[in-house]
Amino acid sequence: MEAKFDVLVIGAGPAGYVGAIRAAQLGLKTACVEKWVKEDGRMIYGGTCLNVGCIPSKTLLEISHKFIEARDKFEELGIKIEKLRIDIKKMIRHKNKIVYSLINGIDALFRTNGVTVLKGTGKILNEKKVEVYHNGKKSIFKAKNIIIASGSIPSSIKQAPFNGHTIIDSAAALSLQDVPNRLGIIGAGIIGIEVGSVWSRLGSKVTILDALDQVFPAVDESLAKEISKILTKQGLNIKLNVRIMGCEVKNKEVKVKFMDQFGEQSLIFDKLIVCVGRIPYTHKLIDKSSGIELDDKGFIKVDQQCKTSIPGIYAVGDVVRGPMLAHKAAQEGIMVAENIAGNNVQINYETIPWVIYTSPEIAWVGKTEQQLKSAGIKYKVGIFPFSNCGRAKANNELQGMVKIMVDAGNDRILGVHIMGQNASELIAQGVIAMEFSSSAEDLALTCFAHPTLSEAIHEAAFSTLGTTIHKV
């Protein structure tokens, strides 16, 4: 069997569709395998991120944030609203409209760039052959190169099995048609806190249970402590050091039994969302005859350029090592496409940004202070609070800070951490600075527009040099 395609991509999530488009743009004959929704025939372009992750969750976070602003902050600005209310069903329809428009956008991008769509589910066989199953029929395709971009699925725990009604996953939590009076969440990670924030703002009494002893252990410790206090003030009841014992569903309620420092406890919820992480989607994807190696957690083994153990087969995104982030996945898709085309491209994994869409947002790139201490690296810290920033005052958004760590010897930036309004946008400045190996002095001597939130980065850079301009 001759190869029909130069590149065959399995999965049209952020890693897959971006990789497929870039491969086609580079002149490679490209196909992409993706599933569809049986009820209406709609393709699931965009994967978890677009359909039940990044885009819908940020839409709901933004809407709920605007609702809280209108309720709690507008009056002090001179804006009065009578009988404020929110239509949950209309909110969900708006979220779906955005998702569907972006799905259609990917379909248009595939057509514009000449990517062939193979509808169905893929399975990798030996000799770089892919079996595509659709509507009871199997077709075999061969490609010179295969990119596995099948993504991930929510993890479950035996103490709280999903039933689709009272015990649900994070995807279902983004389509609730009513505000639960009592909402329980297992998992105080990024997904659990973000989902909890949405429904707490809209009126749910939210309790989050987690086995760890702190919220967001990956976040710089000083910012993690501050956001924990803020989340508590916002109404999230976060219980740490908790061990889930089991659940009992009765009369459309779920009783959660758990152990904490006081012994065995229980709480009753109208809905329970299980957010305990995600696992790579490799089930039934790889035939043993393919020779592709997986680790003990189901991740596909790859090198720094996402090459698997089989020449010509690559894996990217959530099915490989590293953070499960859409932008990291997309960049890996581009890297692989470029390298297949004969270019020499490598991702700098040290400059991948992280974002948590709480209010205020948290974003960071590079090392945390605790990582630098653990590694014995000598460093200097510069901090500037948004409460001293003119634009933040004008926006009435004073919470948070910018924190920059630099090498004590050569002034090179080692980490940038931001908690505040638009941190998700501001962090790109830190990413670019670190990508080009900037020093703190480089930032301090760069002209920033005024008045902007970015000036807090400017001032934090000055702070690492032992001074600031606008801090008493």
C-alpha positions in Angstrom: 0.0 0.0 0.0 1.4 3.4 -1.0 1.2 6.3 1.3 -1.8 8.4 0.4 -0.8 11.3 2.6 2.5 13.0 3.6 1.0 13.7 7.1 -2.0 12.1 8.8 -3.1 13.7 12.1 -5.2 11.9 14.6 -7.3 14.4 16.5 -8.5 18.0 15.7 -7.9 19.6 19.1 -5.5 22.5 19.6 -2.5 20.3 18.8 -4.0 18.4 15.9 -5.8 21.1 13.9 -3.0 23.6 14.2 -0.4 20.9 13.2 -2.5 19.8 10.3 -3.0 23.4 9.0 0.7 24.2 9.4 1.7 21.0 7.6 -0.7 21.8 4.7 0.7 25.4 4.5 4.2 23.9 4.2 3.1 22.0 1.1 2.5 18.6 2.7 -0.5 16.6 1.6 -2.3 16.4 4.9 -5.4 14.6 6.4 -6.9 14.9 9.9 -9.1 12.2 11.6 -11.8 13.4 14.0 -15.0 12.2 15.6 -18.4 13.7 15.2 -21.6 14.2 17.3 -23.9 11.4 16.2 -27.1 13.3 17.1 -26.5 16.2 14.6 -23.5 15.1 12.6 -21.4 18.0 13.9 -17.6 17.5 13.9 -15.8 17.9 17.2 -13.2 20.2 15.9 -11.2 22.0 18.6 -11.2 19.0 21.0 -11.7 19.5 24.7 -10.4 23.1 24.7 -13.0 24.4 22.3 -16.0 22.2 23.1 -15.9 21.6 26.8 -12.8 23.3 28.2 -10.9 26.6 27.6 -13.4 28.5 25.5 -16.7 27.6 27.2 -15.2 28.0 30.7 -13.7 31.4 30.0 -17.0 32.5 28.4 -18.9 31.6 31.6 -16.1 33.1 33.8 -16.3 36.4 31.9 -20.1 36.5 32.1 -20.2 35.6 35.8 -17.5 38.2 36.5 -19.5 40.9 34.7 -22.5 39.9 36.8 -20.5 40.3 40.1 -19.1 43.6 38.9 -22.6 44.9 38.2 -23.8 43.7 41.5 -21.0 44.7 43.8 -18.9 47.4 42.1 -20.9 49.5 39.7 -22.8 51.6 42.3 -19.5 53.0 43.7 -18.7 54.1 40.1 -22.0 55.9 39.8 -23.7 53.2 37.8 -27.1 52.1 39.3 -28.9 49.0 38.1 -32.3 48.1 39.3 -33.5 44.4 39.8 -30.3 42.8 38.4 -30.7 39.2 37.4 -29.2 36.6 35.2 -30.8 34.2 32.7 -28.8 31.0 33.0 -30.3 29.3 30.0 -29.6 32.3 27.8 -26.0 32.4 29.2 -25.5 28.7 28.2 -27.0 29.4 24.7 -24.5 32.3 24.3 -21.7 30.0 25.3 -22.8 27.4 22.8 -23.1 30.0 20.1 -19.5 31.0 20.6 -18.3 27.4 20.6 -20.2 26.5 17.4 -18.9 29.6 15.6 -15.3 28.6 16.4 -15.9 25.0 15.3 -17.2 26.3 12.0 -14.1 28.5 11.8 -11.8 25.5 12.0 -13.8 23.7 9.3 -13.3 26.8 7.1 -9.5 26.8 7.9 -9.3 23.2 6.9 -11.0 23.9 3.6 -9.0 27.0 2.9 -5.7 25.2 3.6 -6.6 22.0 1.8 -6.6 19.6 4.8 -8.6 16.4 4.0 -11.0 15.5 6.8 -11.4 11.8 7.6 -14.6 11.5 9.7 -14.4 8.8 12.4 -12.1 7.3 15.1 -8.5 6.4 14.3 -6.4 3.4 15.3 -2.7 3.2 14.5 -1.6 -0.2 13.1 1.9 -1.3 12.0 3.9 0.1 9.1 2.4 3.6 9.7 -1.1 2.5 8.7 -4.2 4.1 10.3 -7.6 2.4 10.5 -10.5 4.9 10.5 -13.8 3.6 11.8 -17.0 5.4 10.8 -20.6 4.3 10.8 -19.7 0.6 11.1 -17.2 0.7 8.3 -13.4 0.5 8.5 -11.0 2.2 6.0 -7.2 1.9 6.0 -4.9 4.8 5.2 -1.1 5.0 5.0 0.9 8.1 5.6 4.6 8.9 5.4 4.2 10.7 8.8 1.6 10.3 11.5 1.0 12.9 14.3 -1.0 11.6 17.3 -3.0 14.4 18.9 -5.8 12.6 20.6 -5.9 14.7 23.7 -7.1 13.7 27.2 -10.2 12.9 29.1 -11.3 13.6 32.7 -10.0 11.3 35.4 -12.5 9.6 37.7 -12.3 8.2 41.2 -14.0 5.0 42.4 -15.4 6.8 45.5 -17.4 9.2 43.3 -18.3 7.5 40.0 -19.9 9.7 37.3 -23.7 9.1 36.8 -24.4 12.1 34.5 -26.9 13.6 36.8 -25.8 14.3 40.4 -22.1 13.3 40.0 -20.7 14.9 36.8 -17.4 15.9 35.3 -16.1 19.4 34.4 -17.6 19.3 30.9 -21.1 18.7 32.2 -20.6 21.5 34.7 -20.3 24.0 31.9 -23.8 23.2 30.6 -25.9 23.2 33.7 -29.3 24.8 33.0 -29.9 25.9 36.6 -27.8 27.2 39.5 -27.3 24.4 42.1 -28.1 25.5 45.6 -25.4 23.3 47.1 -22.5 22.5 44.8 -19.6 20.2 45.8 -16.4 20.0 43.9 -13.7 17.3 44.4 -10.4 18.8 43.4 -9.0 22.3 44.2 -6.9 22.5 41.1 -7.2 25.0 38.2 -10.3 23.4 36.7 -12.1 22.9 40.1 -11.5 26.5 41.2 -12.5 28.0 37.9 -15.7 26.0 37.7 -16.4 26.7 41.3 -15.9 30.4 40.8 -18.5 30.5 38.0 -21.3 28.9 39.9 -20.4 30.6 43.2 -20.7 34.0 41.5 -24.1 33.0 40.2 -25.5 32.0 43.6 -24.3 28.5 44.5 -23.0 27.6 47.9 -19.7 26.0 46.8 -17.6 23.6 48.8 -14.3 22.3 47.3 -12.6 19.2 48.8 -9.0 18.4 48.1 -6.4 16.0 49.4 -3.5 18.5 49.2 -2.6 20.9 52.0 -2.6 24.1 49.8 -4.4 25.6 46.8 -2.4 25.7 43.5 0.9 24.1 44.6 2.5 24.9 41.2 1.9 28.7 41.8 4.6 30.8 43.4 4.0 30.5 47.2 3.5 34.1 47.9 0.8 34.5 45.2 -0.8 31.2 46.2 -1.3 32.3 49.8 -2.8 35.6 48.6 -5.2 34.1 46.1 -6.4 31.5 48.7 -7.4 34.4 51.0 -9.2 36.1 48.2 -11.1 33.0 47.0 -12.3 32.5 50.6 -13.5 36.1 50.8 -15.3 35.5 47.5 -17.4 32.7 49.1 -15.6 29.5 48.1 -15.4 27.1 51.0 -12.2 25.2 50.4 -11.4 22.2 52.6 -7.9 20.8 52.3 -6.2 17.7 53.6 -9.4 15.8 52.9 -9.7 12.1 51.9 -12.9 11.1 50.1 -14.5 7.9 51.5 -17.5 7.5 49.3 -20.7 8.9 47.9 -24.4 8.0 48.3 -27.0 9.3 45.8 -30.6 9.6 47.0 -33.5 11.8 46.2 -31.5 13.8 43.6 -28.9 14.6 46.2 -25.4 13.3 46.8 -24.0 12.7 50.2 -20.2 12.8 50.2 -18.4 11.1 53.1 -14.8 12.2 53.8 -12.1 12.2 56.4 -10.4 15.4 57.6 -8.5 16.5 60.8 -11.7 16.2 62.8 -12.5 12.6 61.7 -15.2 11.3 59.5 -17.5 14.0 58.0 -20.3 14.2 55.4 -21.9 16.9 53.3 -24.9 16.9 51.1 -24.9 18.5 47.6 -27.4 19.0 44.8 -24.5 18.5 42.3 -21.1 17.0 42.7 -18.4 17.9 40.2 -15.3 15.6 40.1 -12.2 17.6 38.9 -9.3 15.4 39.8 -7.2 15.9 36.7 -7.0 14.4 33.2 -5.5 11.3 31.6 -4.2 10.8 28.1 -6.6 9.5 25.6 -4.8 6.5 24.2 -7.4 3.8 24.9 -8.0 1.7 21.7 -5.9 4.2 19.8 -2.6 2.2 19.4 -2.4 -1.4 18.2 0.4 -3.3 19.9 1.9 -4.2 16.5 2.6 -0.4 15.9 5.6 -0.6 18.3 4.8 2.8 19.8 5.9 2.9 23.5 3.8 4.2 26.4 4.8 4.9 29.9 3.1 3.4 33.0 0.5 6.3 33.1 -0.5 5.9 29.5 1.4 8.8 28.0 3.2 8.2 24.7 7.0 8.3 25.1 8.6 11.1 23.0 11.8 13.1 22.8 12.1 16.9 22.9 10.9 17.1 19.3 7.9 14.9 20.0 9.3 11.9 18.1 8.0 8.5 19.3 9.9 5.3 19.3 8.9 4.7 15.6 10.5 6.9 12.9 7.9 9.1 11.2 5.4 8.8 14.0 5.0 11.8 16.4 2.8 12.6 19.4 1.9 16.0 20.7 -0.3 17.7 23.3 -2.0 16.0 26.2 -0.9 12.5 25.2 2.8 13.3 26.0 4.9 14.6 28.9 4.5 18.1 30.1 1.7 20.4 31.1 -1.8 19.8 29.6 -2.1 23.3 28.2 -3.8 24.1 24.8 -1.1 26.6 23.8 1.7 24.1 24.6 -0.1 21.5 22.5 -0.6 23.9 19.6 3.0 24.9 19.6 4.1 21.2 19.5 1.8 20.7 16.5 3.6 23.6 14.7 7.0 22.3 15.7 6.3 18.8 14.4 4.9 20.1 11.1 7.9 22.3 10.6 10.4 19.5 11.3 8.5 17.1 8.9 8.9 19.7 6.2 12.6 19.8 6.8 13.0 22.8 9.0 14.8 22.7 12.4 12.4 23.9 15.1 12.5 23.4 18.8 10.2 24.6 21.6 11.7 26.3 24.6 9.7 24.5 27.3 11.1 26.8 30.0 9.1 29.7 28.5 5.6 28.1 28.4 3.2 30.4 30.2 0.6 29.2 32.7 -2.7 31.0 33.5 -5.4 30.5 36.1 -8.6 32.5 35.3 -9.7 33.4 38.8 -10.5 36.9 39.8 -7.9 38.3 39.9 -6.2 36.2 37.3 -2.8 34.5 38.0 -0.2 34.0 35.3 3.4 33.0 35.3 6.4 31.9 33.3 9.7 30.4 34.4 10.7 29.4 37.9 8.8 30.0 41.2 10.7 31.3 44.2 10.4 27.9 45.9 12.0 26.2 42.9 14.9 28.6 42.9 15.4 28.0 46.7 15.3 24.3 46.2 17.8 24.4 43.4 20.2 26.6 45.4 20.2 29.3 42.8 21.1 32.8 44.0 18.4 35.3 42.9 16.9 38.7 43.5 13.2 39.5 43.8 11.4 42.6 42.5 7.7 43.2 43.5 5.3 45.9 42.5 1.7 46.0 43.7 -1.2 47.0 41.4 -2.5 49.2 44.2 0.3 51.6 43.3 -0.4 51.5 39.5 -2.4 54.4 38.1 -4.3 52.4 35.5 -5.3 49.8 38.1 -6.7 52.6 40.2 -8.6 54.0 37.3 -10.0 50.5 36.5 -10.9 50.0 40.2 -8.9 46.7 40.2 -6.3 47.0 42.9 -5.7 43.4 43.9 -2.5 41.6 43.1 1.1 42.3 42.1 3.9 41.6 39.6 6.8 39.6 40.9 10.0 39.1 39.0 13.0 36.9 39.9 16.4 37.4 38.4 19.8 35.7 38.6 21.8 37.5 41.3 24.9 37.2 39.2 24.0 38.2 35.6 20.5 39.8 36.1 18.9 37.4 33.7 15.1 37.0 34.3 14.3 33.6 35.8 10.6 33.9 36.4 7.7 36.4 36.0 4.6 36.0 38.2 1.5 38.2 37.9 -1.7 38.3 39.9 -4.2 40.9 38.8 -6.6 42.1 36.1 -5.6 40.9 32.7 -2.6 38.8 34.0 -3.3 36.3 31.2 -2.5 39.1 28.6 0.3 40.7 30.5 2.3 37.5 31.0 3.2 37.5 27.3 5.6 40.3 28.0 7.4 38.1 30.5 7.4 35.2 28.0 9.0 37.3 25.3 11.5 38.8 27.7 12.6 35.4 28.8 12.6 33.9 25.3 15.1 36.6 24.3 17.1 36.1 27.5 16.4 39.6 28.7 17.8 41.0 31.9 15.7 43.0 34.4 17.7 46.1 33.5 16.6 45.6 29.8 12.9 45.8 31.0 13.6 48.7 33.4 15.2 50.8 30.6 12.4 50.0 28.1 9.7 52.7 27.7 6.2 51.4 28.7 3.0 53.3 27.7 1.2 55.3 30.4 -1.3 54.7 31.9 -1.2 50.9 31.5 -1.2 47.8 33.7 2.0 46.9 32.0 3.8 49.6 33.9 3.6 47.3 36.9 6.0 45.0 35.1 8.3 48.0 34.4 8.3 48.9 38.1 8.9 45.3 39.2 11.9 45.2 37.0 13.2 48.4 38.7 12.5 46.7 42.0 15.0 43.9 41.3 17.6 46.7 40.8 16.8 48.0 44.3 14.5 50.8 43.6 11.1 51.7 42.2 9.7 55.0 40.8 6.1 54.9 42.0 6.3 52.9 45.3 6.6 54.7 48.6 
